């Protein structure tokens, strides 16, 4: 499968190096140096993956990531952060990013993250079975990667969807954060903290619980982790 990648980076030198490295791996790369144009391109051309820098001349990558998710753009987003800050990483995930990479980084590490995200979203770990899952009044369509409550479609990012499917396939079973990371992100997940799991559970609660402050579906299991209610 030929993958199209949208690279959003305002530094021409950095962008040229990343583009060359990605194209040597067989990817088709389109480069944008501003966020507004990148959002418009992503919505109209639907690249398989977005690599998004946080610092852009026309705004924050966090805001552009949020805008895409609000417009129900479901493709994976890899954010490039300047500082090795837990706050920046968590904020990026809360805005809808699927992974993050801290500068400076090696091209080899970036390629590893790209391959992992594409494999989970479109390859061997994607949701290819034509199967419906039912959670209370929620319907999960694994074949089309869609979630519905009644006639309302609920927009989830690729990682949120994988987490929901994993928990839905094991309703009632409690999993530690480490087990969730291993099963949803995979053995090659470059995740530095299990705090990431907390962020994604909170996001699922905000999107799928009637009252996120008093969750009835995504339950915390003290001393263990989380489970989806039977």
Number of C-alpha atoms within 10 A of each C-alpha: 7 8 13 17 22 24 23 26 26 20 11 12 10 10 17 13 11 20 20 13 16 19 12 10 11 13 16 15 19 15 18 19 19 21 25 14 12 22 20 12 15 18 13 9 10 16 19 19 22 25 22 29 27 23 18 18 12 13 13 15 24 21 14 23 26 18 16 20 19 14 11 15 21 22 23 23 28 24 25 24 20 14 13 12 11 13 10 17 21 18 14 25 24 18 20 30 26 20 24 23 22 16 12 11 10 12 13 10 12 20 15 14 19 20 14 20 25 18 13 19 23 15 14 10 16 16 19 14 10 10 11 13 15 13 16 10 9 16 17 21 18 19 13 13 20 16 22 16 14 9 6 9 13 15 19 24 19 22 24 18 21 22 20 22 19 15 20 19 13 14 16 16 14 19 18 16 18 13 14 19 21 13 14 21 22 14 10 11 16 16 14 8 12 14 12 19 21 16 15 20 18 18 19 19 20 14 14 21 16 12 11 16 10 11 16 15 20 22 17 17 13 7 7 12 17 22 20 21 18 11
